[in-house]
């Protein structure tokens, strides 16, 4: 699934790996710390990944110096992300703002951008994101890895691996957009997040018997999700009009719920392979609709549970979409669990149940360099539980979506066969 590399070695078409460190230009005040919330701590075994590919015309003149200088500007705004994790006497993890920096990785690719993008399975973009888990020595483990890959044609890929304990996918994507602006020479500003902002309002009573979080065996200080199954990735593009809309014809002026339809189709495909008994529960992760604008770097994504008591494999997509619309937000309960155990216990959220992540409302192509959007963007999560993960995000063409699927390797080919039967991918 994920990968890690040692200095000087590569994997697949990426080679000539070089490592260095980048931090903020302004030192943090001595003794400054950053305290993760309960929700942050519950997400600590997960890592978010994004890779942006820019054409040779856009990136040919961009040097390592340009890219690192922009990172200095970004980390001046959020210096605590370049700190290191420690534990209090109670065992609770916290971030010491000691300016140790993030790991910067340079690599080369023996393909052109167009050759790279012609590969049908876009999970090849995993090679553009250098990943290493936190631990086994917390004070020496960076929370961010940045990879800069130069293609044979002069094009460039920028990849980030971002520890989920710092903030959710929306925080990562917001940070990347700011970094792109800094690379283009623009001034950037990140609103400082107060403790009040980071601890979201609790609109509902705590939900009992949370379905979207699962306790796992203790991992100690090596933060890797313990799985008994080998996980595999698959990524593909599809068009709304040809491959999604036929499952849910629009009624009047009602807008087609693209993410819901797509999640319903994929849920059915996986259910057919698994032949699951009733009832069935899945998790939906999406942006909080009540947030009008980002409030700094934090975990605030809505984590909802969907429970059905009928055979999903035999259900129609419209029925599944209606069930997903009635999902129960479990963030507050997860936050309380993380707080109550002081982050000592270990949990999985992504993949505790089959999980669907909706990034389709995020404009990933806003990350312009020199006024030009990326040619392609890839998003995924590392550290997935055995039930699997589906991430949906926008393609460059507004009429298309990109889907990244992470499932046990033993299921992947059968699920892809179901995708072919229902027309999601080419036969």
C-alpha positions in Angstrom: 0.0 0.0 0.0 2.2 2.8 1.2 6.0 3.0 0.8 9.0 4.3 2.5 12.5 4.8 1.1 16.0 5.1 2.3 18.4 7.8 1.1 19.8 7.1 -2.3 17.3 4.5 -3.2 14.1 4.7 -5.2 11.1 2.5 -6.1 9.6 2.0 -9.5 10.3 4.9 -11.9 11.5 7.2 -9.1 15.2 7.2 -8.4 18.1 9.3 -7.1 16.4 10.0 -3.8 18.0 12.8 -1.7 16.8 13.8 1.8 17.2 17.1 3.7 15.2 19.1 6.3 13.2 22.3 6.0 11.7 24.3 8.8 10.5 27.8 9.7 12.7 30.9 9.5 11.5 32.3 12.8 12.3 30.2 15.9 9.4 29.3 18.2 9.5 30.7 21.7 11.2 28.4 24.1 8.7 26.1 25.9 6.0 26.5 23.3 3.7 23.4 22.9 0.7 22.4 20.8 -2.0 20.3 22.5 -3.9 17.9 20.3 -7.6 17.6 20.9 -9.3 14.3 21.6 -10.3 14.0 18.0 -6.7 14.6 16.9 -5.5 11.8 19.2 -8.1 9.4 17.9 -6.7 9.9 14.3 -3.1 9.5 15.2 -2.5 6.2 13.3 -3.7 7.8 10.0 -1.7 9.8 7.5 -3.0 12.0 4.7 -1.4 12.1 1.3 -1.6 14.4 -1.7 0.3 14.7 -4.9 0.1 17.6 -7.4 1.7 17.3 -10.9 2.7 20.4 -12.9 3.6 20.6 -16.6 7.1 21.3 -17.8 5.9 24.8 -19.1 4.8 25.6 -15.5 7.6 24.1 -13.5 10.7 23.9 -15.7 12.3 27.0 -14.1 11.3 26.1 -10.5 14.3 25.1 -8.5 14.7 23.3 -5.2 15.6 26.8 -3.8 12.2 28.2 -5.0 10.2 25.4 -3.5 12.1 25.4 -0.1 11.8 29.2 0.2 8.0 28.9 -0.2 8.0 26.2 2.5 9.9 28.6 4.9 7.0 31.1 4.4 4.4 28.4 5.0 6.0 27.1 8.2 6.5 30.6 9.5 2.7 30.6 9.7 2.2 27.2 11.2 5.6 26.5 12.9 4.2 23.9 15.3 3.7 21.5 12.5 7.5 21.3 12.2 7.9 20.3 15.9 8.0 16.8 17.3 5.7 14.6 19.4 6.5 13.9 23.0 4.5 12.3 25.8 3.5 13.8 29.1 3.9 11.9 32.3 0.3 10.7 31.9 1.3 9.3 28.5 -0.7 11.8 26.5 1.0 12.9 23.2 1.7 16.6 22.6 3.8 18.6 20.2 6.9 20.3 21.4 7.5 23.3 19.1 11.2 22.8 18.8 11.5 23.7 15.1 13.1 20.4 14.1 11.6 20.8 10.7 10.0 18.5 8.1 11.7 16.0 5.9 12.3 17.2 2.3 12.8 14.6 -0.4 14.1 15.1 -3.9 13.7 12.5 -6.6 13.8 12.1 -10.4 11.5 10.2 -12.7 12.5 8.6 -16.0 9.1 9.4 -17.6 7.7 12.6 -19.0 4.5 14.1 -17.4 2.4 12.9 -20.3 3.8 9.4 -20.1 3.2 9.3 -16.4 -0.4 10.5 -16.8 -1.1 8.0 -19.5 -0.9 5.2 -16.9 -4.5 4.1 -16.4 -4.3 3.2 -12.7 -3.7 6.6 -11.0 -2.6 4.9 -7.8 0.9 5.1 -9.4 0.9 8.6 -7.9 1.6 6.8 -4.5 5.3 6.9 -5.7 5.2 10.7 -5.7 4.5 10.8 -1.9 7.3 9.8 0.4 5.9 8.2 3.6 7.3 7.0 6.9 5.2 6.5 10.0 5.7 8.3 13.2 8.0 6.4 15.6 9.4 4.3 17.1 11.1 7.3 18.7 8.5 10.1 18.8 11.0 13.0 19.4 12.9 12.2 16.2 9.9 11.6 13.8 8.8 14.4 11.4 5.1 14.8 11.0 5.3 16.0 7.4 7.2 14.6 4.5 7.5 16.7 1.3 8.6 15.1 -2.0 9.7 17.0 -5.0 9.9 14.8 -8.1 11.4 16.1 -11.4 10.1 14.4 -14.6 12.3 13.8 -17.6 10.5 16.6 -19.5 11.1 19.2 -16.8 7.6 18.8 -15.2 7.3 18.6 -11.4 5.3 16.7 -8.8 4.9 18.0 -5.3 3.8 15.3 -2.8 2.9 15.6 0.9 2.5 13.0 3.6 0.8 14.6 6.6 0.1 13.1 10.0 -3.6 13.2 10.6 -3.0 14.1 14.3 -2.2 17.7 13.0 -5.3 18.3 10.9 -7.8 16.8 8.5 -7.7 16.5 4.7 -9.2 20.0 4.3 -6.4 21.4 6.4 -3.8 19.7 4.3 -5.3 20.9 1.0 -5.7 24.5 2.4 -2.0 24.4 3.4 -1.0 23.1 0.0 -2.9 25.9 -1.7 -1.0 28.5 0.4 2.3 26.8 -0.4 1.5 27.1 -4.1 0.8 30.8 -3.7 4.1 31.2 -1.9 5.9 29.4 -4.7 4.3 31.9 -7.1 5.7 34.8 -5.0 2.4 35.8 -3.3 2.1 36.7 0.3 0.3 34.2 2.4 -1.5 34.2 5.8 -2.9 31.5 7.9 -5.4 32.5 10.6 -4.1 31.4 14.0 -6.4 28.8 15.4 -7.4 29.3 19.0 -8.3 26.5 21.4 -11.9 27.6 21.1 -11.8 27.3 17.3 -10.1 23.8 17.5 -12.7 22.4 19.8 -15.9 22.5 17.7 -19.3 23.1 19.1 -21.3 20.0 20.2 -24.7 20.4 18.6 -25.9 16.9 19.6 -25.6 14.7 22.7 -22.8 12.2 22.6 -23.8 9.2 20.5 -23.4 5.9 22.4 -21.9 2.8 20.8 -20.0 4.6 18.1 -19.7 2.6 14.9 -17.1 4.7 13.1 -14.2 4.1 15.5 -12.5 0.8 16.4 -10.0 0.2 19.2 -7.0 -1.8 18.0 -4.2 -3.6 19.8 -1.6 -1.3 21.4 1.1 0.0 18.9 3.3 1.8 21.4 5.3 4.6 19.8 5.4 3.1 16.3 2.2 4.6 14.9 1.2 2.0 12.3 -2.3 0.6 11.9 -2.2 -3.1 12.8 -3.7 -5.1 10.0 -3.8 -8.9 9.3 -4.5 -8.3 5.6 -2.3 -6.7 3.0 -4.0 -3.7 1.5 -4.0 -2.6 -2.1 -4.8 0.7 -3.9 -6.7 1.4 -7.1 -7.5 4.8 -8.6 -9.6 5.7 -11.7 -11.5 8.6 -13.3 -15.1 8.6 -14.4 -17.6 11.0 -15.9 -20.8 12.2 -14.2 -23.0 12.1 -17.2 -22.0 8.7 -18.6 -21.2 6.6 -15.5 -23.1 8.2 -12.6 -26.2 10.0 -13.7 -27.9 6.9 -15.2 -28.2 5.4 -11.7 -30.2 8.4 -10.3 -32.1 10.4 -12.9 -32.6 14.0 -11.9 -36.2 15.0 -11.0 -37.1 18.5 -12.1 -34.5 21.0 -10.8 -33.1 18.7 -8.1 -29.4 18.5 -8.2 -27.9 15.0 -8.6 -26.0 14.1 -5.4 -23.0 12.8 -7.3 -20.9 11.7 -4.2 -23.9 9.9 -2.7 -24.7 8.1 -6.0 -21.1 7.1 -6.5 -20.7 5.9 -2.9 -23.9 3.9 -3.3 -22.7 2.2 -6.5 -19.4 1.3 -5.0 -20.9 0.2 -1.7 -23.1 -2.2 -3.7 -20.1 -3.6 -5.6 -18.1 -4.2 -2.5 -21.2 -5.8 -0.7 -21.6 -8.3 -3.6 -18.0 -9.4 -3.2 -18.2 -9.7 0.6 -21.6 -11.3 0.7 -22.1 -9.5 4.0 -25.0 -10.5 6.3 -27.4 -7.8 7.6 -27.1 -5.3 9.2 -24.3 -3.3 7.6 -22.6 -0.1 8.7 -20.4 2.3 6.7 -18.7 5.6 7.6 -19.0 8.9 5.7 -16.3 11.6 6.1 -16.9 15.0 4.6 -16.5 18.7 5.3 -18.6 20.2 8.0 -21.4 22.0 6.0 -21.7 24.6 8.8 -18.2 25.9 8.3 -18.2 28.9 6.0 -14.4 29.2 5.8 -11.3 27.3 7.1 -10.3 28.0 10.7 -6.6 27.1 10.6 -5.1 23.7 10.8 -7.2 21.2 12.7 -9.4 18.1 12.6 -12.9 19.2 12.1 -14.2 16.9 9.4 -17.7 15.4 9.9 -17.4 11.7 10.7 -20.8 10.1 10.3 -22.2 6.6 10.6 -24.7 5.0 8.2 -26.6 1.9 9.4 -28.8 -0.3 7.2 -30.7 -3.5 8.0 -31.3 -4.8 4.4 -29.0 -6.5 1.9 -26.9 -3.8 0.3 -26.0 -5.9 -2.7 -29.7 -6.1 -3.6 -30.7 -2.6 -2.8 -31.2 0.1 -5.4 -28.8 3.1 -5.4 -31.6 5.6 -4.6 -32.4 3.7 -1.4 -28.7 3.8 -0.3 -28.4 7.5 -1.1 -31.4 8.2 1.2 -29.9 6.3 4.0 -26.6 8.2 3.7 -28.5 11.4 3.9 -29.7 10.4 7.4 -26.2 9.6 8.7 -25.3 10.3 12.3 -22.4 12.6 13.1 -20.1 10.9 15.7 -17.3 13.5 16.0 -18.2 14.6 19.5 -18.2 11.0 20.7 -14.8 10.3 19.1 -13.4 13.5 20.6 -14.6 12.4 24.0 -13.0 8.9 23.6 -9.7 10.5 22.7 -9.9 12.9 25.6 -10.9 10.2 28.1 -8.0 7.9 27.4 -5.5 10.8 27.1 -4.5 9.4 23.7 -2.9 6.4 25.3 -5.3 3.9 23.6 -5.0 3.3 19.9 -7.9 3.5 17.4 -8.7 3.3 13.7 -11.3 5.5 12.0 -10.6 5.2 8.3 -11.4 1.6 7.6 -12.8 0.7 11.0 -15.9 0.3 8.8 -16.0 0.7 5.1 -15.3 4.4 4.8 -16.2 6.9 2.1 -14.4 10.3 2.1 -16.0 13.2 0.1 -13.4 15.7 -1.1 -15.5 16.4 -4.2 -16.4 20.0 -3.1 -12.8 21.0 -2.7 -11.2 22.9 -5.7 -8.0 20.9 -5.8 -7.0 22.8 -9.0 -6.9 26.1 -7.1 -3.3 25.3 -6.2 -1.9 27.3 -9.1 1.8 27.9 -9.8 2.6 30.9 -11.9 -1.1 31.2 -12.6 -1.4 27.6 -14.0 -3.3 24.8 -12.4 -1.8 21.3 -11.9 -2.2 18.7 -14.6 -3.4 16.1 -12.1 -4.0 15.8 -8.4 -4.1 12.6 -6.3 -5.4 12.2 -2.7 -5.4 9.2 -0.4 -4.9 8.1 3.2 -2.3 5.8 4.7 -3.0 3.5 7.7 -6.4 2.1 6.6 -8.3 -0.5 8.6 -9.2 -3.8 6.9 -12.7 -2.7 6.0 -11.3 -0.4 3.4 -11.6 3.2 2.1 -13.0 5.1 -0.9 -11.9 8.7 -1.5 -13.8 10.8 -4.1 -12.4 14.1 -5.4 -12.7 16.4 -8.3 -10.9 16.0 -11.5 -9.6 18.8 -13.7 -12.7 18.5 -15.8 -15.7 19.5 -13.6 -17.8 16.8 -15.2 -15.4 14.1 -14.0 -14.5 12.6 -10.6 -11.5 10.7 -9.4 -11.9 7.7 -7.1 -9.2 6.1 -5.0 -10.1 2.7 -3.5 -8.1 1.0 -0.7 -9.2 -2.6 0.1 -7.7 -5.9 1.2 -5.6 -7.2 -1.7 -7.6 -10.4 -1.8 -10.8 -8.5 -2.6 -9.5 -5.9 -5.1 -9.6 -7.8 -8.3 -13.2 -9.1 -7.6 -14.3 -5.6 -6.7 -12.8 -4.2 -10.0 -14.7 -6.9 -11.8 -17.9 -5.6 -10.2 -16.9 -2.1 -11.3 -16.7 -3.3 -14.9 -20.1 -5.0 -14.7 -21.8 -1.8 -13.6 -19.8 0.4 -16.0 -17.6 2.4 -13.6 -14.4 1.2 -15.4 -13.8 -0.1 -18.8 -14.3 -3.8 -19.4 
